[in-house]
Amino acid sequence: MPIRSGQSFQVVSPPDSALVTKEMAVELATVLERFGRSADTSQKVTILFKPGIFGHHRVGRAVDIYAVGGIGMDVWKRRWDETRQPRRNLGWLLYKTLQQFGRWSQPIGYPVQLFGPWTRTEGPWKYISDFLLHAHRDHIHVAK
């Protein structure tokens, strides 16, 4: 099922860009609502998903978020590196909200399935390889 817009966030990508299991859709919508309320904006916060390329995306257990508030995650990360202003950085705020309030999968022997530009400094798995960090430099990946 596609992830649908909520009261405080709006999905701006085509529905087939974020087809997930019902469990994943419910979990992500709950966290995105919390994020949207905390974003302190006058309008719904926009979220852009793009289809993933690996196996767990095809079965609907994972999604990739490429932009929030109309700005790409790579730009939010660059702004974070320059100013470190948490309340004004929607990319960082989204990442932290996903980290604090989502229940993402953690297969045996693998890290929590939340990766993005802030993973090495913010966790939940700070020992991310250079390869994985580079692969997630422009988006946030979550799996359930």
C-alpha positions as CSV (number, residue, x, y, z in Angstrom):
1,M,0.0,0.0,0.0
2,P,1.3,3.5,-0.7
3,I,2.2,5.9,2.2
4,R,-0.5,8.5,2.3
5,S,-0.3,12.1,3.4
6,G,-1.4,12.9,7.0
7,Q,-2.6,16.0,8.8
8,S,0.8,17.5,9.3
9,F,2.8,16.0,6.3
10,Q,2.2,15.7,2.6
11,V,3.6,13.0,0.4
12,V,4.6,14.7,-2.9
13,S,6.0,11.6,-4.7
14,P,4.0,9.3,-6.9
15,P,2.2,6.6,-5.0
16,D,4.3,3.8,-6.5
17,S,7.5,5.4,-5.1
18,A,6.6,4.3,-1.6
19,L,4.7,1.1,-1.8
20,V,5.1,-0.7,1.5
21,T,3.5,-3.3,3.7
22,K,0.6,-2.1,5.8
23,E,2.7,-2.5,8.9
24,M,5.4,-0.2,7.4
25,A,2.8,2.3,6.2
26,V,1.2,2.6,9.7
27,E,4.6,2.9,11.5
28,L,6.0,5.5,9.1
29,A,2.8,7.6,9.0
30,T,2.8,7.7,12.9
31,V,6.3,8.9,13.0
32,L,5.8,11.4,10.1
33,E,2.8,12.9,11.9
34,R,4.9,13.4,15.0
35,F,7.7,14.9,12.9
36,G,5.2,17.2,11.0
37,R,3.8,18.5,14.3
38,S,7.3,19.2,15.7
39,A,8.5,20.9,12.5
40,D,6.8,24.2,13.5
41,T,5.8,25.2,10.0
42,S,2.6,27.0,8.9
43,Q,1.9,24.3,6.2
44,K,2.1,20.6,5.9
45,V,5.7,19.4,5.6
46,T,6.3,17.8,2.2
47,I,8.0,14.4,2.0
48,L,9.5,13.0,-1.2
49,F,10.1,9.2,-1.5
50,K,12.0,7.5,-4.4
51,P,11.9,3.8,-5.1
52,G,14.8,1.8,-3.7
53,I,16.9,-0.7,-5.6
54,F,17.5,-3.5,-3.2
55,G,15.4,-6.6,-2.3
56,H,13.6,-5.4,0.8
57,H,12.2,-2.4,-1.2
58,R,10.6,-4.8,-3.6
59,V,8.7,-6.5,-0.8
60,G,7.6,-3.3,0.8
61,R,9.7,-3.4,3.9
62,A,11.8,-0.3,3.2
63,V,11.6,3.2,1.8
64,D,14.0,5.9,0.9
65,I,13.2,9.6,1.7
66,Y,15.1,12.0,-0.5
67,A,13.6,15.4,0.4
68,V,11.7,17.1,3.1
69,G,10.2,20.6,2.9
70,G,11.2,20.7,-0.8
71,I,14.9,20.4,0.0
72,G,17.1,17.3,-0.6
73,M,18.7,15.5,2.3
74,D,22.2,16.2,0.9
75,V,21.4,20.0,1.2
76,W,20.0,19.6,4.7
77,K,23.2,17.7,5.7
78,R,25.4,20.4,4.2
79,R,23.5,23.1,6.1
80,W,23.8,21.0,9.3
81,D,27.5,20.7,8.9
82,E,27.7,24.5,8.4
83,T,25.5,25.8,11.2
84,R,24.3,22.9,13.5
85,Q,20.9,24.5,14.1
86,P,18.6,21.6,15.0
87,R,15.2,23.5,15.1
88,R,15.8,25.0,11.7
89,N,17.0,21.8,9.9
90,L,14.1,19.7,8.8
91,G,16.4,16.9,7.4
92,W,18.1,16.4,10.8
93,L,14.8,16.8,12.7
94,L,13.3,14.1,10.5
95,Y,16.2,11.8,11.0
96,K,16.1,12.2,14.8
97,T,12.4,11.7,14.9
98,L,12.7,8.5,12.9
99,Q,15.5,7.4,15.2
100,Q,13.7,8.2,18.5
101,F,10.1,7.1,17.7
102,G,10.3,4.5,15.0
103,R,10.6,0.7,15.6
104,W,12.7,-0.3,12.6
105,S,13.9,-3.7,11.8
106,Q,17.2,-5.1,13.1
107,P,17.9,-8.5,11.5
108,I,20.2,-10.8,13.6
109,G,23.8,-9.8,13.1
110,Y,22.9,-6.5,11.3
111,P,22.4,-2.9,12.5
112,V,19.1,-1.1,13.0
113,Q,17.7,-0.4,9.5
114,L,17.9,3.4,9.7
115,F,20.6,5.0,7.6
116,G,21.2,8.5,6.3
117,P,23.6,11.3,6.1
118,W,23.7,11.7,9.9
119,T,24.2,8.0,10.8
120,R,27.9,8.2,11.7
121,T,27.4,11.1,14.1
122,E,23.9,10.5,15.3
123,G,23.5,6.7,15.2
124,P,21.7,4.5,15.8
125,W,24.7,2.5,14.4
126,K,27.6,4.9,14.4
127,Y,30.1,2.4,13.0
128,I,28.7,2.5,9.5
129,S,31.1,1.7,6.7
130,D,32.4,4.3,4.3
131,F,30.5,2.5,1.6
132,L,27.2,2.5,3.4
133,L,27.6,6.1,4.5
134,H,28.4,7.2,0.9
135,A,25.4,5.2,-0.4
136,H,23.1,7.0,2.0
137,R,24.5,10.5,1.7
138,D,21.5,11.9,-0.2
139,H,18.6,10.1,1.4
140,I,17.2,8.4,4.6
141,H,16.6,4.7,4.4
142,V,14.2,3.0,6.8
143,A,13.1,-0.6,7.0
144,K,10.5,-2.4,9.1
